[in-house]
Amino acid sequence: MKWTLPNILTVLRLLAAPGVAVMFLYFTRPYADWFALLLFMGAAITDWFDGYLARAWKQETKLGAMLDPIADKAMVVIALMVIVGYSSMSPWLVLPATVILFREVFVSGLREFLGDTAGTLKVTQLAKWKTTLQMVAIAVLFSQGVFEHYFGMSTYGMDAELVSDILDGREPDLHGLWWKLEGMIWAGHLGLTLLWLAAALTLVTGWDYFRKAVPYLKDDR
């Protein structure tokens, strides 16, 4: 095994995946949301750099080829688990997250079953776009948690009538309630929209992998 810089970046991304969940064990919100967002974004950026550097420096290795998709899946699966776990369990969030998780398990099972012939399930360009879209959607949803909890902290001790008066402009907005609420709403809508688009690409790429694997799943007669 060669410990090149691209491989080290991949390993760090793999270790960062459970770190996203750990943030919520040791920090209160919204600080946990901030740390998880920054850790996730940093790890997502290395996903581009490690592949680019490996190709540019001709340092592509079997270790990197094996760890790269595992790190991507670990990041997405753990981050979605955290987001769903700390959400209101809205079906608009749970359904696309379930589709994404099911596809990742299904394709991983296909690759394991195919063994030496798993090379037929090479990562396609569409699958790379799917992963990118998933990561962007997750980052936006983490940012929604930041806005949500800053809004909650700013309205702590206020009654509903006062909050309504501030948002309607009848009282001065000394704590920035309006932009915090708007940020929460827009991040939520954008994050869910991107997650649904990612789920759609997930289904398309999952079906493509299954179609390619079908000839190897037939019993000999």
N, C-alpha and C positions, 0 to 999 in steps of 0.2 A: 504494500500500500504506500502511495506517495502522498506526503503531507504538503501539498502545494498550497499557495495562498487561496486559490479558488476553492479547494477542498476544506480549508480551515474556515472560510466564510460560510460554506454550506453547513458545516458542523455547528458553527455559532448560531445559524438560523434554526437548526434543529433544536438546539438547547433553548433558544428564545421562545419556542412554541409553548412549552409548559410554563415558562416564565410569565406569559400573559395571564394565565390563571392564578399564578402565585401572587401577582400584584393585588388581587382582590382578597387575599388571605391576610396580608400584612399591612395594607393601607386602607384608610377609609375613603369613601367617595366624596368629592370628585377626583381626589388625587390618584386613586387606583385607576380611574378611567384615563387620566392623563398619562400615567406611567405605562399602562397597557397600550394606549394609542401610540406613544412614542416608540415603545419596544417593538410593536407590530410593524410600524412604518419603517423603522430601521432594518428589521429583518426582511421586510418585503423588498427594500432597495437592494439588499445583498443578493436577492434572487436574480436580479438583472446583472449585477456586477460579477458574480462568480461565473456565470455562463459566458459573459462577454470576455472576461479575462482568460478563462480556460481556452476559448477559441483563439483569442488574439495571441496568447503566449504559447499556443500549442501544448497545453497542459491538461488536455482532456484525459481522464482516467476512469477506470472501472468503478473505483470507490465513489468518485463524484457522480457518475451516471447512476449509481445505485442510491446514493443518499439524497440527491437533488429532489426527485419526486416525493420521497418520504418526508423531507423537510417541508415541502409545499403543502402536502396533505395534512401533516401534523399542525401546521400553522392555521390552516383553514378550519379544520375540525375542532381544535381546541378553542379557537376564537369564537366560532359559532356557538359552541357549547356554553361559553361564558356569557355571550350576548343573550342567548335564549334563556339561560338560567337567571339572569338579572333583569329580564324584561317582564312585561305583564302577560307573557304567554299568548300574545296576539296571534291568531291563525295566519295573518298576513306575513308574520315573521317565521312562525314555526313551519309552515308548509314549504317555502323555498329552502329553508335550512334542512328540512328532512329530505327533500329531493337531492340536495347536494351531498349530504352524508351518505344516503343510500347508494348513490352513484359511486362515491369513492370506495365504499366497501365492496360493491359489486365488481368494479374494474380491478381492484386489488385481488379479489378472489379469482377472477379470470386469469390474471397474470400468474398467480401462484399455481393454478391448475395446469396452465399451459407449459410451465417450466421452461425448458430449452427453446420452445417455440414462441415464447412470450415476445420475442422480437417483432412478431407480426403486429403487435399493439404499440408501435412506436408513437411517441407523443407528436400530435399534429399541430399545425399552426393555430387551428381553431381551439384546440385544447389549451394552448398557451394563452390565447386571448381570454378563454374562460377563467383560467387561474388569475390573470391580471384583474379581470372584472370582479372576481370574488374578493380579492385583496382590497381593491378600492372600495367596494361596498362595505366590507367589514370595518375599514378605517373610518368611513363616514358614519357608520352606526356607533362606533366608539366615541366619535366626536359628539353625537347626539347625547350620549350619557353625560359628557362634560357640560354641555349647555343645560341639560335638564337639572343637574344637581347644583349648578351655580344659580339657576333660577329659583330652585327650592331654598337654597341658602339665603338668597336675597329677599325672599318673601316670608322667611321664618318670623313668626310673631305677628304678621299682618292678617287681618280678617279678609274674607273674600271680597267684601264691598270696597275696601281700600285698594286691593290689587286691581279690581275692575276699574276703579276711578283713575288709577295711575295709567293703566293700559289704554284707557279711552281718552287720556289727555286732560282729565279734569283735575288731576293732581300732578305735581312735578315728579318726573321720573329720575330721582336722585341716584338710584342704584342700577340703572340700565336694564330694567325689567323687560322693556319692549324688545331690545335686540337679543337678549338672552332667550326670550320666548320664541322669537322669530328664528333664531339659530337652531333651537331645539326642533321646531316644526319642520323647517326646510331640510335639516340634516336627516330627520326621520323619514321624510318623504323621498328624498334623494337616495338615501341608503337602501330603503325598501325597493325602490324602482330598480336600482343597480343589482340588488340581490335577486330579484325576480328575473332580470335579464341573464344574470349568471346562471340561475337555475335552468333557464331555457337552453342555454348553451351546454349546460351539464347534461341535460337529457339528449341533446343532439350528439354530443361527443360520446356519451355512454352507449348510445345505439350504434354509432359508427364502430366502436371497439367490439361490441357484441357481434355485429355483422361480420367483421373480419375474423372473429374467433369461431364462428359457426362451423366452418369446414373441419376444424380440429376437435369439435365436440361430438361428431358423428361416430357411432359405433361401427366397427368393422363387421362386415357380413361374410 
